[in-house]
Amino acid sequence: MSHRVEVVSTVLLALAAVATAWSGYQSTRWNGEQAKASSRTNAIRIDAARAQGLAQAQTQVDVATFTQWVDAYARRETELADFYFERFRDEFGPAVDAWLATRPLTNPDAPLTPFAMPEYRLASAAEAERLDAEAEASSATVRRNIQRASNYVLGVVLFSVSLFFAGMSTKLSDARLRKVTLAVGCAVFLGTSIWIATSPVSVAV
């Protein structure tokens, strides 16, 4: 019986050592995956900020030209008003046309400005929204990879615990205590192995 306990202890020590090394490797791999995902997220957020800045700049241009056009129109400076009207940006012109079609001077229900019209759409603003959504998805990947790395770190700890019990079982003189200690080590190793076996694996070079 003592010989059998020693054999089981030796096998457990070997398996737990390999499992500990594997979990440590996977933890490092997932930390690397997390770092790459973080870089992607930061790059996407920078692009989103650029797109949002462009959208704000374009809106400022639209507001400025619209204000000048309204002033010229109110002063009945037709030539100047036409000058500004012809220089509305391509994305702004349709919104102005749709707004004028509502007869804002006589229709109290008309929107106050073309900027309230559904036709006023900026491609840069839409791109910023798309990039923000993509960055959020990438950020979720970062959080998921951090959790996976943490899980493997916990696996290292648990496998180390099973190593401890396996090693202790060979040092105890009481046969019953040796069996109990070895059984605890086997139980910890088996439970952790099942859990780790269901965890995602990163092996890309």
C-alpha positions in Angstrom: 0.0 0.0 0.0 2.9 2.4 0.9 4.4 1.7 -2.5 1.1 2.4 -4.3 0.8 5.8 -2.5 4.4 6.7 -3.5 3.6 5.8 -7.2 0.4 7.9 -7.2 2.3 10.8 -5.5 5.1 10.7 -8.1 2.6 10.6 -11.0 0.6 13.5 -9.4 3.8 15.5 -8.9 4.8 15.0 -12.5 1.3 15.9 -13.9 0.9 18.9 -11.6 4.3 20.2 -12.6 3.4 20.0 -16.3 -0.1 21.5 -15.7 1.5 24.4 -13.7 3.9 25.2 -16.5 1.1 25.0 -19.0 -1.1 27.4 -17.0 1.8 29.8 -16.6 2.4 29.8 -20.3 -1.2 30.4 -21.1 -1.4 33.2 -18.6 1.5 34.9 -20.4 0.0 34.2 -23.8 -3.3 35.8 -22.7 -1.5 38.8 -21.2 0.0 39.2 -24.7 -3.4 39.0 -26.3 -4.7 41.5 -23.9 -1.8 43.9 -24.8 -2.4 43.5 -28.5 -6.2 44.1 -28.1 -5.4 47.2 -26.0 -3.2 48.6 -28.7 -6.0 48.0 -31.3 -8.5 49.7 -29.0 -6.4 52.7 -28.5 -5.7 53.0 -32.2 -9.5 52.8 -33.0 -10.3 55.4 -30.3 -7.7 57.8 -31.8 -9.3 57.3 -35.3 -12.8 57.9 -33.7 -11.5 61.1 -32.1 -10.2 62.3 -35.4 -13.5 61.6 -37.1 -15.4 63.3 -34.4 -13.0 66.3 -34.6 -13.6 66.5 -38.4 -17.4 66.3 -37.9 -17.2 69.2 -35.4 -15.1 71.3 -37.8 -17.4 70.6 -40.7 -20.4 71.6 -38.5 -18.7 74.8 -37.6 -18.1 75.5 -41.3 -21.8 74.8 -42.1 -22.9 77.1 -39.2 -20.6 79.9 -40.3 -21.7 79.8 -44.0 -25.3 79.4 -43.1 -25.2 82.4 -40.8 -23.5 84.5 -43.5 -26.1 83.4 -46.0 -29.0 84.3 -43.6 -27.5 87.7 -43.0 -27.0 88.4 -46.7 -30.6 87.2 -47.4 -32.0 89.4 -44.6 -30.2 92.4 -46.0 -31.6 91.5 -49.5 -28.0 91.2 -50.8 -29.0 88.7 -53.4 -25.6 88.3 -55.1 -23.8 87.8 -51.8 -26.5 85.4 -50.6 -26.2 83.3 -53.8 -22.4 83.4 -53.3 -22.7 81.8 -49.9 -25.5 79.4 -51.0 -23.4 78.0 -53.8 -20.6 77.3 -51.3 -22.6 75.2 -48.9 -20.8 71.9 -48.5 -22.3 68.9 -50.4 -23.5 67.3 -47.2 -25.1 70.6 -46.1 -26.9 71.6 -49.3 -29.6 68.9 -49.2 -30.5 69.8 -45.6 -30.9 73.5 -46.6 -33.0 72.6 -49.6 -35.2 70.4 -47.4 -35.5 73.1 -44.8 -36.5 75.8 -47.3 -39.1 73.4 -48.6 -40.8 73.6 -45.2 -41.3 77.4 -45.8 -39.6 78.4 -42.5 -40.6 82.1 -42.9 -44.3 81.3 -42.9 -44.7 77.9 -41.4 -44.5 78.0 -37.6 -44.0 74.2 -37.4 -40.9 74.3 -39.6 -37.6 73.4 -37.9 -35.7 76.4 -36.7 -32.6 75.6 -38.8 -31.4 73.1 -41.4 -29.3 71.4 -38.7 -32.5 70.0 -37.2 -33.4 68.3 -40.5 -33.0 64.6 -40.9 -31.2 65.3 -44.2 -28.3 66.9 -42.3 -26.0 63.9 -42.0 -22.2 64.0 -41.7 -20.3 61.0 -43.0 -17.5 61.9 -40.5 -20.0 61.8 -37.6 -21.3 58.4 -38.8 -17.7 57.1 -39.0 -17.0 58.4 -35.5 -20.0 56.5 -34.2 -19.0 53.3 -36.0 -15.4 53.6 -34.7 -16.7 54.2 -31.2 -18.8 51.0 -31.4 -15.8 49.1 -32.8 -13.6 50.4 -30.0 -16.2 49.3 -27.4 -16.2 45.8 -28.9 -12.4 45.8 -28.9 -12.4 47.0 -25.2 -14.7 44.0 -24.4 -12.1 41.7 -25.9 -9.4 43.3 -23.7 -11.5 42.7 -20.6 -12.2 39.1 -21.7 -8.4 38.5 -22.3 -7.6 39.9 -18.9 -10.1 37.6 -17.2 -8.6 34.6 -19.1 -5.1 35.5 -18.0 -6.3 35.8 -14.4 -8.0 32.4 -14.7 -4.8 30.7 -15.8 -2.9 32.5 -12.9 -5.5 30.9 -10.5 -4.8 27.6 -12.3 -1.1 28.0 -11.5 -2.0 28.6 -7.8 -4.3 25.6 -7.6 -1.9 23.2 -9.4 0.8 24.4 -7.0 -1.5 23.5 -4.1 -1.9 20.0 -5.5 1.9 19.8 -5.9 2.2 20.8 -2.2 -0.1 18.1 -1.1 1.5 15.5 -3.3 4.9 16.4 -1.9 3.7 16.4 1.7 2.2 12.9 1.2 5.6 11.5 0.7 7.0 13.1 3.9 4.4 11.9 6.4 4.9 8.8 8.4 1.3 8.1 9.3 -0.2 6.0 6.5 -3.7 7.2 6.9 -2.6 10.9 6.9 -0.6 10.2 3.8 -3.6 8.9 2.0 -5.8 11.8 3.1 -3.2 14.3 2.0 -2.7 12.6 -1.3 -6.5 12.4 -1.9 -6.8 16.1 -1.3 -4.0 16.8 -3.8 -5.6 14.5 -6.4 -9.0 16.2 -5.9 -7.6 19.7 -6.3 -5.6 18.6 -9.4 -8.6 16.8 -11.0 -11.0 19.7 -10.4 -8.5 22.3 -11.6 -7.7 20.2 -14.7 -11.3 19.9 -15.7 -11.8 23.6 -15.3 -8.6 24.5 -17.2 -9.4 22.0 -20.0 -12.6 24.0 -20.7 -10.7 27.4 -20.8 -9.8 29.0 -24.2 -6.2 28.3 -25.4 -3.9 30.8 -27.1 -1.1 29.1 -29.1 -0.6 31.5 -32.0 3.0 32.2 -32.7 
